[in-house]
């Protein structure tokens, strides 16, 4: 995906998360340390229902704008929903799950 298209996708994802009041949104550039993706966007939902709604809003807005979703995981329990766009991966999590897995810490350690 081109860098301009990545930037538009990131903006769309951030707007979709903000629209439904996601908490603690963080954008991580992992291009230099990951062969899987260039960007990770991590956000909290306040409940499993909120996590599902946030992830669903990201999916709906992406599809409306013709972005291809490679895969989605985690709707069944909704403690952590992952939406994979290839160059951008979205993680919507409950605060406890986010704290436990500490993705920001893992990727920050690996980038140093």
C-alpha positions in Angstrom: 0.0 0.0 0.0 1.3 3.5 -0.8 2.3 5.8 2.0 -0.4 8.2 1.0 -3.0 5.5 1.1 -1.6 4.3 4.5 -2.0 7.9 5.8 -5.6 8.1 4.6 -6.3 4.7 6.2 -4.7 5.7 9.5 -6.8 8.9 9.6 -10.0 7.0 8.8 -9.3 4.4 11.5 -8.5 7.2 14.1 -11.7 9.1 13.1 -13.7 5.8 13.4 -12.3 5.1 16.9 -12.8 8.7 18.0 -16.3 8.8 16.7 -17.3 6.1 19.3 -15.2 7.5 22.1 -12.3 5.1 22.1 -9.9 5.7 25.0 -6.0 5.9 25.0 -5.5 5.7 21.2 -1.8 5.1 20.3 -0.2 4.9 16.9 3.0 3.0 16.7 5.4 3.0 13.7 6.9 -0.5 13.5 8.1 -0.5 9.9 11.7 -0.8 10.8 11.2 -3.6 13.2 8.4 -5.7 11.8 8.1 -7.6 8.5 4.3 -8.0 9.2 3.0 -4.5 9.3 4.2 -0.8 9.2 1.7 0.6 11.7 -0.2 -0.5 14.8 -3.1 1.4 16.2 -4.0 0.5 19.7 -7.1 1.7 21.5 -9.2 0.9 24.6 -12.9 0.2 24.9 -14.6 0.5 28.2 -16.5 -2.8 28.0 -16.7 -5.9 25.7 -19.7 -4.3 24.0 -17.7 -1.1 23.5 -14.7 -3.0 22.1 -17.0 -4.7 19.6 -18.7 -1.4 18.6 -15.4 0.3 18.1 -14.0 -2.6 15.9 -17.2 -2.7 14.0 -17.1 1.0 13.3 -13.6 0.7 12.0 -14.6 -2.2 9.7 -17.7 -0.5 8.3 -15.9 2.8 7.6 -13.0 1.0 6.0 -15.3 -1.1 3.7 -17.3 2.1 2.8 -14.0 3.6 1.6 -12.9 0.5 -0.3 -10.1 -0.7 2.0 -9.5 -4.4 2.0 -9.5 -6.1 5.4 -7.2 -9.2 5.5 -8.6 -10.6 8.7 -10.4 -9.9 11.9 -10.1 -11.9 15.2 -11.5 -11.7 18.7 -15.2 -10.7 18.3 -16.4 -13.8 20.2 -14.9 -12.7 23.5 -14.2 -9.1 22.7 -11.4 -8.5 25.2 -9.1 -7.9 22.2 -10.3 -7.4 18.6 -7.6 -7.3 15.9 -8.3 -5.9 12.5 -5.6 -6.6 9.9 -5.3 -4.3 6.9 -1.8 -5.5 6.0 0.3 -2.3 6.4 -1.9 -1.2 9.3 -3.1 -3.4 12.2 -5.7 -2.2 14.6 -5.9 -3.6 18.2 -9.0 -2.6 20.2 -8.7 -3.9 23.7 -10.1 -3.8 27.2 -7.8 -1.8 29.5 -6.9 -5.0 31.6 -6.0 -6.9 28.4 -4.0 -4.1 27.0 -2.1 -3.7 30.3 -1.4 -7.5 30.5 0.0 -7.8 26.9 1.7 -4.4 26.9 2.1 -4.2 23.1 3.5 -0.6 23.4 6.2 -1.9 25.7 7.1 -4.8 23.5 7.4 -2.7 20.4 9.2 0.2 22.1 11.8 -2.2 23.5 12.2 -3.8 20.1 12.6 -0.5 18.4 15.6 0.6 20.6 
